[in-house]
Amino acid sequence: MAVLPILTQEAPILRQKAKRVARVDSSIRKLIDDMVDTMIAAPGVGLAAPQVGVGLRVLVIKTDTNLHTLVNPEMVKWEGEQIGLEGCLSVPGYVGEVKRYMQVVARGLNRQGKTVKIKGDALLARAIQHEIDHLDGILFTDRLTSLDTLRKVEPEEQEKEAELVGA
């Protein structure tokens, strides 16, 4: 397992739609393990494969109690609305307000290649949507409620806010 470099917003891969994974094999499991190590070291709430330079539909999210992995994720249900601050490991030093669904259900494959569903509300719902956006070439700055909400933060403040906000 390794900590991988995290690409920043200038990287072209972050603006491309990631490709579906044909089969969850040992190389995908290694990618997942490396992504988890990278996310924890950053630290962040979530990480999508394009953020580490891999154009595949893979994401990881860590909450206080669980580690979620989704390969080829898709949202299958959503409801409600929330507006809150988000930050991103690929947009270091900035946070801004983004409107998201309050509750979502996402379906994908786990690290064993089995179909799983993840139901999330509040922060987990926000993180799922944020990471799926990365797989579609969308950054949180594309979804700001207003450009006026984007603000610069110090690295320590972004780390603290990462516990509350985005990935």
Buried (B, 14 or more C-beta within 10 A) or exposed (E): EEBBEBBBBEBEBBBEEBEEBEEBEEEBBEBBBBBBBBBBEBEBBBBBBBBBEBBBBBBBBBEEEEEBBBBBBEBEEBEEEBEBBBBBBBBBEBBBBBEBBBBBBBBBBBBEEEEBEBEBBEBBBBBBBBBBBBBEBBBBBEBBEEEEBBEEBEEEBBBEBBEBBBB
